[in-house]
Amino acid sequence: MEFGKQLQEWRHYLHQHPETAFEEKETASFVAKKLREFGVDVVEGVGGTGVVGTLKCGDGKKAIGIRADMDALHVTECGVHDHVSQNKGKMHGCGHDGHTVSLLGAAKLLSERRNFDGTVRFIFQPAEEPGKGAQAMIDDGLFERFPMDEIYGLHNAPFLPAGVVHTKVGGVASSEDDFTICITGKGGHASSPHEGVDPLACFAEIYLALQTIVSRNARSTHPVVISCTEIITDGAHNAIPTHVEIRGDARTTTPEDQLLVEERMRAIVEGVCGMNGAQYEFRYTHEFYPAVNADTCVTAAVKAAATVVGAERVNGACEPWMASEDFAAFARHVPACFLLLGSGKNDAANVPLHNNTFDYNDSVLETGAKIWAELVAQRLPRQ
């Protein structure tokens, strides 16, 4: 079967059988079976449902890792194509089926070509969506059991034209930090606010003040996003509430900015509530690290991508992507590069990630596979 059609067939199968975080048993089994067919050494169950394939060629001592994520979303698919999800309430709405297949395609190409000298680790990660799978593999000894000198990964980008590649040195994808602000005042009748302490008034001041972190505390060249996304009260149309709970998340691209946001948020909440005579509780958790690319790895990835798609279609100094990526945990251990591979369809069907009608653009499956195969050949050259 023609290579591109084969990749499409695999991707459609995985799309029909999505599995969510740490439940990717059938997906992992499919991946492991294909890798073994290619002659790749396989270890299953790494970090729960993760799979690591190892392919060695020659006597080279260097090893590089390439990672794909396998999990789907808890979303009911509303697509109309002929390979819609068969698992109720689950779908590949982020394209991890495509990432997995491109890496499988790279393993097939490299097992056939054997045009490199060294070791390749094919890392199929579970549970990217909740940000837990990479750390689970690390905790299970990924880097001790499967040593590697550097690691690479990609995510499809429907907001970029198909086949275009973007990356950058430094923070390429943002952190995700979740916060909860609980304000306790003194509720009362809506006609008599002077008799109580209005927690909604406190929140209004806090909401506006939080944006001064972006405009007046963070460096103007550093992207920071702070979003309050939920508000829960015990009030009514004619009753001022006693309790208000606000939830949201913050995005930054450096660990320093993560710390800045947390410290400034805490100070703002404390100050405003103290000024208004309200009590507060502030919770702030780090869900995803920022994904930080190493310069040497970016140079290598840009060169490989340019060989495949042409230099004019590769941007090695793009703006950071303010979504978060579990790949960031790997990048804290070895030099890394994370790429964005354009998957835009340039028509009305071009929908965003996590939309319930999203479907990966099959035309870039082969592109991804060839970029990885070219990267290996260039990073592990035969003498």
N, C-alpha and C positions, 0 to 999 in steps of 0.2 A: 504494500500500500504506500502511496505517496506520503512523504513525511508530514506535510502540513495537514493532510486529511486524517492521518493517524492521530496527531495531536488533538485535532478537533473532536474525534471520536472519543478519546479519553476524557476530554474536558466535558463533553456533554454527559457522559456517564457520571462523572463526579458531581456535576450540577444537578442531576436527577436524584442523587443520593447524599445530600448535605448532612453533616454532623457537626454539632456545636462543641464548645470547649471541653476538652478532656473526654469526649465521647467519640473521637474520630477513629474508632476501631476498624470499620470497614474501609475507610479511606486509607488508613495506615496499612492495612492488609493489601489493598490494591497497589499502593506505592511500593511496598516491599516485594510483591510478586513481580512487578515490572523491573525493578532494579536487579533482582536475581536473574531474570531472563537476559539482562544485559551483561551478566557476569560480574556484577558489583557485589562486594561483601556487605551484608546487611545486619544491623542490630536493631531490633524493635523494642518498644517499651521504654524508650529513653525519656525521662520526665513524664511518665504516664503513658501517653500514646504516641510519643515522638518516634521518628525513624531516622537513623543515620546510615548512609551508604558510604563505603570507602572504595575508591578506585586508585590503584597504584600503577605507575608505569615508569620503568627505568630505575636508576639508583639515586635520583634526586632526593635531598633531605627536606626540602621545603614542602609545606602543606597549606592549602587554602580551603576555606569553607565557603559554601554557597547555600543560602537558606531560603526556604519557601514556607509559607504558613498554610495550614490545612483546614482550619475551622470555618464554620458558617455562622450565620446570624439567626437569632430567634425572631424571625420575620416571616409572615405568610406571603408567599410569592403570588404576584398578580400578573405575571408575564403570560404571553400568548404563544410563545414559540413551542416547538415540539419536544423540548427537553426540560420542561418545568419540573420543579421539585416534587418528588413523590413522598417526601417526609413532611407531614403536616406541621405547620408553624416554624419551619426551618428553610433557609435558602442561602445560596451563595450570592449575597447581595453586595459583597465587597471585592469579589474577584479572586479569592484565594484558590478557587478551582483552577483558574488560569495560571496563577503563580506556581502551583504544584505541577501542572502539566509542563510548563516551560522548563522547570528544573528536571523533570523526568526526561524531556526531550534532549536537554544538555547531556544528561547521563548516557543516553543512547548514542548521541553523536560522539562523545568522548570515548565510549567503550569500543566504538567501531574505528575511530581514527587513531587513537592512542598516539597522538602527536604531541605529547608532553612528557616531562621528566620530573616526577614527584608524586604527590598524593593530593587527591581531591576528596573533600568531605561533602556529601550531599545531605543537607540537614533539613528535614521536614518537621516543622514545629507545630505542636498543638496550641490551642487556646491563646491565639494572638489577640482576639477581640477584647477579652477582659484584662489583657496585659499580664497574664500569669504564666504562659507557656514557656517563654524564653528562660525565665528564672527557674522554672521547674526542671528544665533540661540542664541548666548550669548546676543546680543543686544535686542533680543526679550524676554529676561528674563529667559533663560534656567535654570540657577543655582538658581534663586530666585523661579521660579515656580515649579521646579523639583529638590529639594535639593538632593545632593549626596556627599558622603565623599571621593570618589575616582572614577576614570574613566579609562577604558581600551579600546583599539582598536587594529586592526591588518591590515596588508596588505599582500597579497599573494606575494611570491618571486619565480619566475620561475628559478632564478639562484641558488636556493637551492633545494636539493632533496625533493620530495613530503613527507609531514608529519614532516619534521624537523622544529624546532622552534628556532628562534634566537631573542635575546633582550639584553639589557645592561642597567646599571645604568648610568644616565646622558644623554648626547646628543646621541640619537639613530637615528634620521633623521635630515638632515641639514636644515638650513635656505635657502631661495632663495631671493637674492637681485638683482634687475635689474639695469643696469647702461647704460647711454648714454653719449658719449663724442663727442662734436661737436668742430671741430678745423677749424678756419678761417685763411687762409694765404693770399698769393697774387699769383694768377695763372699766367701762361704765357706759352711761347713756350717751348716744351720739350728740345730744343737744347740750351736753355739759362736759366738754373735754377738759376744762380746768379742774375738774374734780379727780382726775386720774392721771396716769402717765401713758401716753399713746405710743405703743411700740411701732406702729406704722409710721409715725412721724420720725422716729429714730431711724427706721430702715430707709426712709426717703433720703435722709441726710447721708447715711452710709452708702447708699446706692450711687449717689453722685460723687461722693468723696473717693470711692474706689477707682473711679476713672482718672483721678489725679495721679494715681500710681503709674498709669500708662503715660500720661501727658507731662508729668512733672518729676517723677522719681526714676523711671527707667530711662536708659540712654535713648536718644531719639532714633538711633540707628539699630536698636534692638527691638524686634517685634514682641509685643506683650498683648495678650487678650484676656480680659476678665469679664465673665458673663454670669449674671444671676439668672437662673433658668426656672426656678420653682419658688413659689411663695405659698405658705400654708398658715392660716390664722384660725382662731376660735371666735372670731367676731361675726356679726350679722349686719344687715343693711342699716340697722338703727342702734347697733351696739359696737362700741370701740373694743377691740380685742385686748386680752391680757397677754396672750402669747402669739408670737410671730416666728415662723421658721423659714429661713431662706437657704436655698441650695444652689450651687452652681459650680463652674470650673474655671480654672486659670491655665493659660498656655504661655510657655516661654521656650526659648531655644538654648539657654545656658543654665547650668546649675546655680550660678551666681544670681541670675534673675529670678529663679525659683525661690531662693532664700529671701531676696528683696521683697517679692510679692507677699510671701507669707508674713514676714515681719511687719510690713506696712499695713496689711489688712488687719492684723491683730491690733495694731496701735489705733487704727481708725475706729474699729468696733468698740474698743475699750473707751476711747475718748468721747465718742458721740453718746454712747450709753451713759457714761459717767456724767456728762454735761446735762443729760435729760432725766437723770435719776432712775434709769432702768437697769435691770440686771441682764447679763448676757452669758452665753456659752459659745465658744468658737472652736470648731474642729476643722483641721486642714490635713489632708492625706495626699501622699505622693503616689499616684497610680501608674504613671509612665515617666521614665527618664526622657530627657531630650536625646534625640539620635544625633550623635556627633561624628562626622566623617573625618578621617585622617587624610592629610594632603597627599601622601604617597599612594594611597588606595584610590583616591579620586582621580589622580593622574592616570593610573592604570585602567580604571573603569572607563574613563572618557576615551582613552586611546582604543580600547577594545570596542566600545560602542560605535565610535567613528568609523572603524574598519568595517562594521556591519551595515550601518545605516547612512554613513556619510558624515563628514565633519560638520557640514552646514546644518545638520539635524540634531546636533548635540550641544547642550548648554552646560558647561562646567562651572558656572557661577550664577546659578538661578536664585530666585528668592526662596526662602524657606517655606516649607509646607506646614501649615499650622495645625494639621491633624497630628495624632500621636501614633507611634509605632513601637511595638514590643521588641523589635530588632535592636532598639537602643540598649537593652540589657547586655546583649552580646558585645556591642561596641565599647562597653566599659572594661572588657577583658582583653581584647586584641584589637589592633588597628582594623578599621572597617570602612566600608563605603555602602551607602544606601542610595539607590537610584529610583527615579520616577520614570516609568515607561508610558508614553502617551498611548491612550487607547480610544481617543475620541472618534466617533463614527461620522461626524460632520453632517448629521441629518436630524430630523425630529426625534429619532429614537435614541439620541445621545443623552442618557439620563445619568444623574450623579450616583456616586457610591452610596450604599445603604438604602437606596430607593427600592420599593417592593417590585419594580419592574426591571431592575438592573440585570443585564446579561453581559458577560465578558465579551470583548471584541476578539473573535477567533483569529483575526488577521494578524495579531501581534504575538500569538503563541510561538510561532516559529522564530520571530524576531528575538524574543526573550531567550529562547533556547540557544540561538546562534551567538548572541552576545556573551552568554555564560561560557559556551564552548571556546569562543575566541579569547576570552579573558584568561581561561586556564592555559591555553596554548601560549599566550604571551607572558603570563606570570611564571609559568613553569616550562621555560624553553628547553628543548633538547640540545645537548652540547654537540 
